Amino acid sequence: MHRFLAAGVTGVTMFVLWPQASAAQDLDGRWAGALEVAGQVLTIAIEFESTDDGVTATIDIPQQGASGVPLTNVRYEPPRVHMELPAGPGLAVFDGEHTGDSIAGEFTQAGFVGSFVLSREASEPAPLTKAEPPPYREEEVTFNDAGISFAGTLTVPREAGPHPAVVMITGSGPQNRDEELFGFKPFRIIADHLTRNGIAVLRYDDRGVGGSTGSVSLATTEDFAGDVLSAVSFLRERPDIDAARIGLIGHSEGAIVAPLAASRSDDVAFVVLLAGTAVTGEEILYAQGELIARAGGATDEEIERQQEIQRRSFEVVRADSGWDELAAAFRNQAAESVEEMSEQEKSAIRDLDVFVDTRAKAAIQSLRSPWFRHFLDYDPTPALERVRVPVLAVFGELDLQVPPSPNQERMAKALAVADNDDVTIRVLPKTNHLFLKTETGNPSEYPTMKKEFVEGFLDTISQWIRART
């Protein structure tokens, strides 16, 4: 989950006078990337604009629904770049260095120290494929579920319908309709590919993101399944969509939501699961914690300490007691992390006590959310055992967040219980959780990876769907 910067951030753009306006012009345009702090990662994009008198900058934070938020105290003293963002947890400060087509440096907020990296986007975005304009209609749509209003994009082939269709379901945390991460927009690319192949696609902003109302943190997997079925109902009412050929494509947690939705409704015709789990939330958290720690060079002792904290945390969540003791443990952990920092890193923390307390409070707040309480013990198997429509499950061989084993085996067994005779499972070699080519699978690589799906990924999905619709 990526919820470090407060939603609803505000600020007033500050204009700064420059002796040489040409220097500021070096930054003009849009830069996309990510910031990492306190073990969390947020996708960001910053737009710079210079004039004869100064420079301004605005920031987009898609996971929090923030778009075009002004940055303050913007300074460019080549190669140094400085920006500030007034936010709920405290002033967020970006201090970086501009080199060629990248800006990278340090991020600090409320005592936390992290890093950020940005890459310049092309002034004219490259088309998703060679054909321009796209041979399909694109429509902004809205639908409702349980008092929540959802905003999305529906792409429909121009040929006469009605057409088969899919509903896209994002992974955990607040995500926009493109499931945008580090400048990568996987759902947009998938939608473009499928629509060019005769399949309509509905993708929508999560609760509380972009044009949608509500809150992801106050909802659970059960609620998300209801959202999906409302999207299916919306499509069934459209004359250009074939009501008998509407399927679901879920990624990560979305691949947990999809079987649950399909098990509750006869209106779902097929399901595509991308990096889906077939074990409880507790099991997947232990597995990904260990795999990512090892990829980062952690020792067996460090991993055991991490898992002990996880075990204690899960016990407190289930009992809903012992929160004070757990908070103290988190503070001790944060204090130990400070001791391991370099003197330069320590000097960047304005107040060590605030840093320790803020980090502990953030961890407790995450554990106490309705979403986490439900996710911890939710077992996808019973829902999978009730899915009798065609299923395609795709895994990345080097996915450290949802490793193929044991998920692949348990998913196959659960679908066998359902007497489902149309199940296809694929494991793509040298592929990570985002279905990008990798040698290690380490999520720390995400910001700098080439944002291009591995060969065959898109065709695997479109050909499988077309064979069944």
N, C-alpha and C positions, 0 to 999 in steps of 0.2 A: 504494500500500500504506500502511496506517495502523498502524504498530507502534511508536509512540514511547513510550507509557507501558508499563512492564514488566508482564507478566502475573503473576498471583499476588501482587498487591500486598496488604499487610496493614496494619492499624492499629487503634488503640483509640480509640473515640469519646470526645471530651473535652467535658464539660459546663461551660458558662460561666454564671456568675450575672449576671442582668440587673436593673438598677434598675426597668425597665419591661418586663414580660413581653409586653405588647401589641405592642411594636415587633417582637419576634422572631416573633410570630404573622403578621406581614405576609408572611413567607417561607413559611409552612406550605404543603406540597403538593409536587407534582412539577414540575420545570423541565427542559425538554429543549433541546438545542442542540448546539454543537460547539466544539472548540478547535483552533486552527491554530498550529503551531510547526514551525520548521525545514523548511518546505515540505510538511508533512504535515498531514492533517486527521483528527480522530477525532470520531465521534459520542459525545456524553455525555448523561447525564440525572442530575440531582441531586434527591434527596428531602429536604426540610427538615421537621423536626418540633420544635415548641416545647412546653415545659412551664412551670410556674410558676417553675422554678429555672434553666432554660437552654434550649439549642437543640442539636439534633444534625443531622447530614447524612450521607447515604450517596450513593455514586456508582455508576452503571452505565456500562461501556465495552463495548458489544456486540461490536465487532470483536475484542476480546481475551478475550471470554467472562467478563468481570468483572461481577458483579451484586451490588448491595447492599454494596459495600465501604465501611467507615466512613471518613469524613473526620475529621481531627483539628484542634484549635485553631480551631474554628468561631467566628467573631465577627461580630456584626451591630451596627454603630454607624451608624445611618441617616445617609446612604444607603450607607455603605461596607460591603462584604461580604468577609470573609476566610476562606479554608479551606486546609487543607494535606492532602497525601496522601503518606505514606511509600511510596516505590517503588524498584525496582531501580536505575535510573540516578541516583537522588538525590531529595531531597525536592521534590515538586511543590507549587507555591504558586499559589493563585487569589486575586487581589486585584481586586475589581470594585465596581461601583456599581449599586444597585437603583433603577430608575426605572419606575414603573407595573408593567407585566407583563413587564419584561425585566431581566436582570442581565448586564452586560458589563464586561470589563476585561482585565487583563494576566495571563498565565500564564507562570511561570518554572520551569525544571527543569534541573539540571546545567549551568547557565550559559546555557541557551537561553532566549530571550524570545519569547513569542507572545501570542496573544489568545484570548479565549473569549466566547461569547455564549449566553445561555439565555433561553427564553421560557416563561412559565407555561403548563402544560397545564390543560385544563378538569378540574374536580374529578370530573366524570362524563364519561368519554370518549364523544365523539359516535359513533353507530353508523356503520358503513361505508356502509350504505344505510339507507333509511327503514324497511325491514321488520325487525322485532325480535320474537322471536329469529330468527336466520338459519335459513332453510329447508333446512338440511343438517346432517349429522353431522360432528363434529370429534373426531379421535382422535390421541392421542400415540403414536407408533410408533418402533421402532428396527429397524435392519438393519445388516449387516456387510459389509466389503470388505477383504481383505488384512490381517486382524487389527485393523482400525479399526472402532469402533462408532459409528454415526451415529444421532442423535436428531432426530426431525422431527415435523411435523404433517401429517396426512392429512385433507382435507375431502372428503366424499362426499355427493352428492345423496340426499335421503330417498326419492325414488322408487325403484321396483324396478329393480335392475341386471340384468346388469352394465353399468358405465358406461365411457365413454372417459375417459382420464386423461392428465395431464401431470406430468413431473418438472421442477421449477424448478432452474436452475443459476446460482449467483451470480457476480459479477464478481471481480476480483483482490483479494488481501488477505483477511484473516480476516473472514468475514461471518456473521451469524446467519441463521436461516431466513427472516426477513423482509427480508433485505438492507437492514437499517436504517441510515439515514444522515441526520444532522441532524434526528432525530425523524420522518423520512419512512420509511414501511414499504411500499415498492413491491410486494414479493412477497406480503405479506398482502392488499393491496388487489386485486392481480391474482387471487389465489387465491379471494377472496370473490366477485369478479365471475364468474369462470369456473364456480365451483361452483353459483352461482345460475342459471347457464345450462346445467346438466346435465353438467358436466365435473369429474371428481374431480381433486384437485391434491395432490401430495406436495412439500413444501418442507422442507429439512433444514439443520441447522447445519453449517458447514464443519468440516473437521478442526481439532480443538483449540479450537473455539468452543462455548459453551453446553454442551449435553449430549453433544457428540461428542468422541471421543478423537483422538489423533494430532496432527500439526502441518502447517499450510499451508506454512510456509516450507521444510520439508524435502521437500515433494512438488512435482510438476510437472504440466503440462497432461495428460500421459499418465496420471498417477495419478488425476487428477480425472475423466477419461473412464471409468476403471474404477469409480470411486465411483458415477457416474451409471448405468452398466449394472447395478451391484448394486441400485440403487434400482428400476430397471426390472424386474429379476428378482423383487424383493420384491413389486411390484405384480402381476406375472403370477400369483403364487400365491394371490391373494385372489379369492374367489368374487364379490365385488361389483365387480370391475374386469374389463373386457373386455381380455383379453391381446392381442388383435389390433388394439387401438386405443389404444396408449400412445405418447405423443409427448414431445418435449422443448422447453422454453422456456429459452433462455440469454440472459443480459444481459452485455454487455461481454466480459470474458474467458470468461464462461459461454457466449457465442455463438461462441467458438473451440472450447470443449470439446464442445458439442453436435454439430457435424458430425463430429468425430473419433469420438465415441461411436456416432453413427448409421452411420458408415462401417464399423464393426467388428461390427455386429449386425443381424440381420434382425428383431429384436424391436422396433425403433423404427419407428413408423408415420408420423410426421411431425415436422417441426422448425420452431420459431419462433426467429428470430435477432433480438435487440434490440440495436442498436448493435454489431453484430459486425464483426470485421476480416477482410480478405482479403489482408493484406500481412504481412510479417515483423514481429516485435517491434521490431527495430531501426528499421524504417521508421515504425511507428506512434509510437515514442518521439520520433523527430526531428520528426514532424508535430505531435504534440500539444504538444511543448516550444515550438516556434516559435509556434503559434497562441495558446497561453495567454500566452506572453511578450508578444506583440503586443497582445493584449487588455488586458494590464496596463500598457501604455504603454512597453515596452522599445524601445530604438533598434536599428537594424540592426547596429551594432557590438556591442551587448550580446548580441544573439541569436547573432551569429557566435562570440563568446567562449563562450557557453553550449554551442553545438554542437561547438566544438572540444574542450571538456571531455568531452562525450558521446562523441565519436569516440575520444579517448584511453582513456576508460573501457572502451568496447566492445573495443578492441584488447587491453587488459590481461585482460579477462574471457576472451577467446578463447584467448589465449596462456598464461593462468594464470601470468603473470610480469610484473614491473614494478609490483607492488603498493605497494612502499615509495615509489616515485616518484609514483604516483598519489595516495597518501595525503598526500604533501607538497603536491601540487597542490591537493588539497581543503582542506588547512590554509591555504594561501595564499588560496584563494577565500573561506574563512570569515573570514580576517583582513581581507580587503578589504571584506567585507560589514559588519564591525564599524566600519571607517573611515567607511562611508556612513551609519551610525546617528546619530541625534541624541544630544546629551549626556544627555538623560533616559533614552534607551534604553540607552546604555552604562552608566549608573549602576545600571541594574537587573541587570546581569551581575556576579555576585559575583567571578568569576575569569575574565578574558579568555582566558588560556591554556587553562583547562579547557574553556571554551566552544568554542574553535577545535579542540582535540583531540577532544572529544566529537562534534562535528559531522562531522569527517573520519572518525572510526571508524564512526559510524552509516552513512555513505555506503558505506564499504568493506564493511561487514557485509551491507548490502543487495545489493551487486553480487556477493558471493561465495556467495549463497544458491543452492541447487539450482534453485529456481524461476526466478530471474533468468537463470541460465546457459542454461536450456532455452528460456525465453521469448524471449530475444534473437534467436535464429536460427530459431525455429519459424515455418514457413510454413503457414498454414491451407489453402492452395490444393489440395494433393494430397488432403486429406480431403474438401473440397468437391467435388472431381472424382469422388468415389466415392459421393456422396449421391444416391440415386435416388428417395427418398420425397418427398412434397410439402414445399415450403419456403416460409415467409413470412419476409421480411427487412424490418425496419422501422428507419429511420434518422431522426435529428433533424437538420433543416436546419442548425442552428447549434451542433451538437455539436463542441466543440473537442478532445475526448478521442479520439473515433473519428469523424473527419469523413466525410461521405458519399462525397466524392471523395478518393482513387480506390477506396475500398473497395466502393462500389456497383457500379462497372463491372467490377472484377476478380471480384467474387463472381458476377455474372451470367455472365461468361465461363467461370468454373470449373464452374458448374452446367450450362452448355451442353455442356461436355465430357462431363459425366456422362449426357448425353441425357435430362436431367430435363425433362419436359414440363409440370410443375406447379410453377412458380416465380412467386411474387408479391413484388415489391419496392415498398415505399412510403417516401417521404421526407416527414415531417410538417413543415410550415412553422413557423418561429419556435419551434423545439423544441430543448432541450439534451440532454445525455447521459442525464439522468434522466427524459426525456420530460415535462419541465415547460415551461411557456410562458416564453420569454425574448426579450430584444431583442439580447443580446450573446453568450450562450452561455458566458460566463466562469464557471468553477467557483467563483470567490470569491463569487458570488451565492448559492450553494447554501444556506448557513445561514439566510438571511432570506427565501427565496422562498416563495410560497404552495405548500403541499405538496398539489398536486392535478394529476393527469395532464391533458395537453392534451385538448381535446374530440376524441372519436373514437378515441383510442388504444385503450381497452379494447374497444370494439365491433369495431375492426379485427381484434383477436386472436380474440375469441370467435366472431364470425361466420365468420371464415376456418376455424377449427377445426371448428365445427359443420357447415359445408358438406362437410367431408371425413370426418366421423365419423358 
